[in-house]
Each structure stands twice: as C-alpha cells, then as structure tokens.
Amino acid sequence: MLELPTKEPWYSMIFSGEKREEYREIKRYWEVRFIRAGLLDSRGKPNGKNVTVRFRNGYGKQRPSFCADVALEIKSGVPEWGAAEGKLYYAIRIIQIQA
C-alpha cells in the first residue's frame, strides 16, 4: 500500500474532510510510486482507478495515520490547500476516508 507522509495542518484538514485533495510535484519519484500503486498507467497517465492509500502525519512508524480511497489527476491545485498558483501537480483526490 502506498504511504503518503503529510505535514500539519494538511493532515488534519484531510482527515476532517476540509481538504479534499493532496498534492505531489510531478517528478519521476512520484510517478514510479503512483504506477506501482495502480493510479497511473505504464505511460505515466492517470488511469481513473481508485485505490487505497495510507496518509501518515509526518515521518516515523509511530505517527498517526489513516487510510483513504483516492483517485489521481494531473491539474493545478488550490492555493488554500498548499498548491502554488498555476503550477501542475499530481492531485490526489480523496474519495472516502475509511473508518
């Protein structure tokens, strides 16, 4: 399962449902992980599939975490949610947080 370390306040905002997307830079590092997780096809294009990922509050094994069903898009992000204006990102759309 793909694990996504996420800093505060973004972690709490995602967990509460206030933030519905998380962003990662478009780099080979994330492309490889998203292909392995089943979110991108072998050419690096979003495939429309939903998968479960684990969001972790920072780094370290003892950090709080939760699982969520997500889908992936490539688009510009919401500045209020941490994205730079006009920059394209891998946008991880949170569909549902698992109880």
ROSE-4610 file (N, C-alpha, C; in Angstrom, 1 decimal, always signed):
// ROSE-4610
residu = [M/M/M/L/L/L/E/E/E/L/L/L/P/P/P/T/T/T/K/K/K/E/E/E/P/P/P/W/W/W/Y/Y/Y/S/S/S/M/M/M/I/I/I/F/F/F/S/S/S/G/G/G/E/E/E/K/K/K/R/R/R/E/E/E/E/E/E/Y/Y/Y/R/R/R/E/E/E/I/I/I/K/K/K/R/R/R/Y/Y/Y/W/W/W/E/E/E/V/V/V/R/R/R/F/F/F/I/I/I/R/R/R/A/A/A/G/G/G/L/L/L/L/L/L/D/D/D/S/S/S/R/R/R/G/G/G/K/K/K/P/P/P/N/N/N/G/G/G/K/K/K/N/N/N/V/V/V/T/T/T/V/V/V/R/R/R/F/F/F/R/R/R/N/N/N/G/G/G/Y/Y/Y/G/G/G/K/K/K/Q/Q/Q/R/R/R/P/P/P/S/S/S/F/F/F/C/C/C/A/A/A/D/D/D/V/V/V/A/A/A/L/L/L/E/E/E/I/I/I/K/K/K/S/S/S/G/G/G/V/V/V/P/P/P/E/E/E/W/W/W/G/G/G/A/A/A/A/A/A/E/E/E/G/G/G/K/K/K/L/L/L/Y/Y/Y/Y/Y/Y/A/A/A/I/I/I/R/R/R/I/I/I/I/I/I/Q/Q/Q/I/I/I/Q/Q/Q/A/A/A]
num = [1/1/1/2/2/2/3/3/3/4/4/4/5/5/5/6/6/6/7/7/7/8/8/8/9/9/9/10/10/10/11/11/11/12/12/12/13/13/13/14/14/14/15/15/15/16/16/16/17/17/17/18/18/18/19/19/19/20/20/20/21/21/21/22/22/22/23/23/23/24/24/24/25/25/25/26/26/26/27/27/27/28/28/28/29/29/29/30/30/30/31/31/31/32/32/32/33/33/33/34/34/34/35/35/35/36/36/36/37/37/37/38/38/38/39/39/39/40/40/40/41/41/41/42/42/42/43/43/43/44/44/44/45/45/45/46/46/46/47/47/47/48/48/48/49/49/49/50/50/50/51/51/51/52/52/52/53/53/53/54/54/54/55/55/55/56/56/56/57/57/57/58/58/58/59/59/59/60/60/60/61/61/61/62/62/62/63/63/63/64/64/64/65/65/65/66/66/66/67/67/67/68/68/68/69/69/69/70/70/70/71/71/71/72/72/72/73/73/73/74/74/74/75/75/75/76/76/76/77/77/77/78/78/78/79/79/79/80/80/80/81/81/81/82/82/82/83/83/83/84/84/84/85/85/85/86/86/86/87/87/87/88/88/88/89/89/89/90/90/90/91/91/91/92/92/92/93/93/93/94/94/94/95/95/95/96/96/96/97/97/97/98/98/98/99/99/99]
x = [+0.8/+0.0/+0.9/+0.5/+1.3/+1.0/+2.1/+2.0/+2.4/+1.6/+1.9/+2.1/+3.4/+3.6/+3.1/+2.3/+1.7/+1.9/+2.3/+2.6/+1.3/+1.4/+0.3/+0.4/-0.7/-2.1/-2.8/-2.1/-2.8/-3.3/-2.6/-3.0/-4.4/-4.5/-5.7/-6.9/-6.5/-7.6/-8.1/-7.2/-7.7/-8.6/-8.1/-8.8/-10.2/-10.3/-11.6/-12.5/-12.0/-12.8/-12.8/-12.1/-12.0/-11.2/-10.1/-9.2/-9.5/-9.9/-10.3/-9.2/-8.1/-7.0/-5.7/-4.7/-3.4/-2.5/-1.4/-0.6/+0.8/+1.3/+2.7/+3.2/+4.5/+5.1/+5.2/+5.1/+5.3/+6.7/+7.2/+8.6/+8.6/+9.7/+9.8/+9.6/+10.1/+9.9/+8.5/+7.6/+6.2/+5.5/+6.0/+5.4/+5.6/+6.8/+7.1/+6.2/+6.0/+5.2/+3.7/+3.2/+1.8/+1.6/+2.5/+2.4/+2.3/+3.2/+3.2/+1.8/+1.3/+0.1/-1.2/-1.0/-2.1/-2.9/-2.3/-3.0/-2.7/-1.5/-1.1/-0.8/-1.1/-0.7/+0.8/+1.2/+2.7/+3.3/+2.5/+3.0/+3.0/+2.5/+2.5/+1.3/+0.2/-1.1/-2.1/-2.8/-3.9/-4.8/-5.1/-5.9/-7.4/-7.7/-9.1/-9.5/-8.5/-8.8/-8.8/-9.5/-9.5/-8.7/-7.8/-7.0/-7.0/-6.6/-6.5/-5.0/-4.8/-3.5/-3.6/-2.4/-2.3/-1.7/-2.4/-1.9/-1.3/+0.0/+0.7/+1.0/+0.9/+1.2/+2.7/+3.4/+4.8/+5.6/+6.8/+7.6/+7.7/+8.0/+8.2/+7.1/+7.4/+6.4/+5.4/+5.6/+4.7/+3.8/+3.8/+2.9/+1.5/+0.5/-0.9/-1.1/-2.0/-2.3/-3.7/-4.2/-5.5/-5.4/-6.4/-6.5/-7.6/-7.5/-8.5/-8.5/-9.7/-9.8/-9.5/-8.7/-8.3/-8.2/-8.3/-8.0/-7.0/-6.4/-5.3/-5.6/-5.3/-5.5/-4.2/-4.0/-2.9/-3.6/-3.4/-4.0/-3.4/-3.8/-3.3/-4.1/-3.5/-4.1/-4.7/-5.3/-6.0/-4.9/-4.7/-3.7/-4.0/-5.2/-5.6/-5.2/-5.0/-4.7/-3.2/-2.4/-0.9/-0.3/-1.1/-0.5/-0.1/+1.0/+1.4/+0.5/+0.1/-0.8/-0.3/-1.1/-0.7/+0.2/+0.6/+1.6/+0.8/+1.2/+0.5/+1.1/+0.2/+0.6/-0.1/+0.5/-0.3/-1.3/-2.6/-3.6/-4.3/-4.1/-4.6/-6.0/-7.0/-8.4/-8.9/-9.3/-9.8/-11.2/-11.5/-12.9/-13.6/-13.0/-13.6/-12.5/-12.7/-11.8/-12.4/-11.5/-12.0/-12.1/-13.2/-13.3/-12.5]
y = [-1.2/+0.0/+1.2/+2.2/+3.5/+4.3/+4.8/+5.6/+7.0/+8.0/+9.4/+10.2/+10.5/+11.4/+12.8/+13.3/+14.6/+15.5/+16.7/+17.6/+18.2/+18.7/+19.5/+20.9/+21.6/+21.3/+20.5/+20.1/+19.4/+18.0/+17.3/+16.0/+16.1/+17.0/+17.2/+17.7/+18.6/+19.1/+18.0/+17.1/+15.9/+15.0/+14.7/+13.8/+14.3/+15.6/+16.2/+16.3/+16.2/+16.3/+17.7/+18.7/+20.0/+20.2/+19.4/+19.4/+18.1/+18.2/+17.1/+16.6/+17.3/+16.9/+17.1/+16.3/+16.4/+16.5/+17.2/+17.5/+16.9/+16.4/+16.0/+16.6/+17.0/+17.5/+16.4/+16.9/+16.0/+15.7/+14.6/+14.1/+12.6/+12.1/+10.7/+9.9/+10.5/+9.8/+9.4/+10.4/+10.1/+9.3/+9.5/+8.8/+7.2/+6.8/+5.4/+4.9/+5.6/+5.2/+5.1/+6.1/+6.0/+4.9/+4.6/+3.5/+2.2/+2.0/+0.8/+0.7/+1.8/+1.8/+1.6/+1.7/+1.5/+2.7/+3.9/+5.2/+5.8/+5.4/+5.8/+4.6/+4.7/+3.6/+3.6/+2.6/+2.4/+3.6/+4.5/+5.6/+6.9/+6.7/+7.8/+8.7/+8.2/+8.9/+8.4/+9.3/+8.8/+7.8/+6.7/+5.7/+5.7/+6.6/+6.7/+5.6/+4.8/+3.8/+4.5/+3.9/+4.3/+3.2/+3.7/+2.7/+3.3/+2.4/+2.8/+3.2/+4.3/+4.7/+5.1/+5.1/+5.5/+6.9/+7.8/+9.1/+9.0/+9.5/+9.5/+10.9/+11.2/+12.6/+12.7/+13.1/+13.2/+11.9/+11.8/+10.6/+9.8/+8.6/+7.7/+6.7/+5.5/+4.4/+4.7/+5.5/+5.7/+6.9/+7.4/+8.6/+8.2/+9.1/+8.8/+8.6/+7.8/+7.6/+7.2/+7.2/+6.7/+6.3/+5.5/+5.0/+5.7/+5.9/+6.6/+6.0/+6.0/+5.7/+6.9/+6.9/+8.1/+7.8/+8.8/+8.8/+9.9/+9.8/+10.7/+11.5/+12.8/+13.6/+14.4/+15.0/+16.0/+17.3/+18.3/+19.6/+20.6/+21.9/+22.9/+22.7/+23.1/+22.9/+24.1/+24.0/+25.0/+25.7/+27.0/+27.7/+27.5/+27.6/+27.5/+26.1/+25.1/+23.8/+23.5/+24.5/+24.4/+24.3/+24.5/+24.5/+25.9/+25.9/+27.2/+27.5/+28.8/+29.2/+28.9/+28.3/+28.0/+26.8/+26.1/+25.0/+23.7/+22.8/+21.5/+20.5/+19.7/+18.7/+17.4/+16.3/+15.1/+15.5/+15.5/+15.9/+14.6/+14.2/+13.0/+13.4/+13.0/+13.3/+12.3/+12.8/+11.9/+11.6/+10.4/+9.9/+9.6/+8.8/+8.4/+8.0/+8.5/+8.1/+6.8/+5.8/+4.6/+4.7/+4.1/+4.2/+3.2]
z = [+0.0/+0.0/+0.0/-0.8/-0.9/+0.4/+1.0/+2.2/+1.8/+2.2/+1.8/+3.1/+3.5/+4.6/+4.3/+5.3/+5.1/+6.3/+6.1/+7.2/+7.8/+9.0/+9.5/+8.9/+8.6/+9.0/+8.0/+6.9/+5.8/+6.3/+7.1/+7.6/+8.3/+9.2/+10.0/+9.1/+8.1/+7.2/+6.3/+5.9/+5.0/+5.9/+7.1/+8.0/+8.4/+8.5/+8.9/+7.7/+6.5/+5.3/+4.7/+5.3/+4.9/+3.6/+3.5/+2.3/+1.6/+0.3/-0.5/-1.5/-1.5/-2.4/-1.7/-2.0/-1.6/-2.8/-2.8/-4.0/-3.8/-5.0/-5.1/-6.4/-6.3/-7.5/-8.6/-9.8/-11.0/-11.2/-10.6/-10.7/-10.9/-11.4/-11.6/-10.3/-9.1/-7.8/-7.6/-7.8/-7.5/-8.6/-9.9/-11.0/-10.8/-10.4/-10.1/-9.0/-7.9/-6.8/-7.2/-8.0/-8.4/-9.4/-10.3/-11.2/-10.4/-9.4/-8.6/-7.8/-7.4/-6.6/-7.5/-8.8/-9.7/-10.0/-9.7/-10.0/-11.4/-11.9/-13.3/-14.1/-15.4/-16.3/-16.6/-17.4/-17.6/-18.4/-19.0/-19.7/-18.8/-17.5/-16.6/-16.7/-17.3/-17.4/-16.3/-15.7/-14.8/-15.4/-14.8/-15.4/-14.9/-14.0/-13.5/-12.4/-12.0/-11.0/-9.6/-8.7/-7.3/-6.5/-5.6/-4.8/-3.4/-2.4/-1.0/-0.7/-0.1/+0.3/+1.8/+2.4/+3.9/+4.0/+4.6/+4.9/+6.3/+6.4/+7.7/+8.1/+9.3/+9.9/+10.1/+9.0/+9.1/+8.9/+9.4/+9.2/+10.5/+10.4/+11.5/+11.6/+12.1/+12.2/+13.3/+14.3/+15.4/+15.2/+14.0/+13.7/+13.4/+13.7/+13.4/+11.9/+11.5/+10.1/+9.9/+8.7/+8.3/+6.8/+6.4/+5.1/+4.4/+3.1/+2.3/+0.9/+0.3/-1.1/-1.9/-2.9/-3.7/-5.2/-6.0/-7.4/-7.7/-8.9/-9.2/-10.5/-10.5/-11.6/-11.8/-12.9/-13.1/-13.4/-12.5/-12.6/-11.7/-11.9/-10.9/-9.7/-8.5/-7.2/-6.7/-5.5/-4.8/-3.9/-4.0/-3.2/-1.7/-1.3/+0.1/+0.7/-0.2/+0.2/+0.0/-0.2/-0.3/-1.7/-2.7/-4.1/-4.5/-5.3/-5.9/-7.1/-7.2/-8.3/-9.6/-10.5/-11.9/-12.1/-11.1/-11.2/-11.3/-12.2/-12.3/-11.3/-10.7/-9.7/-10.0/-9.4/-9.2/-8.1/-8.4/-7.4/-7.0/-5.7/-5.1/-4.5/-5.2/-4.8/-3.8/-2.6/-1.5/-1.8/-2.0/-2.3/-1.0/-0.2/+1.1/+2.1/+3.3/+4.4/+5.0/+5.2/+5.8/+7.3/+7.8/+9.3/+10.0]
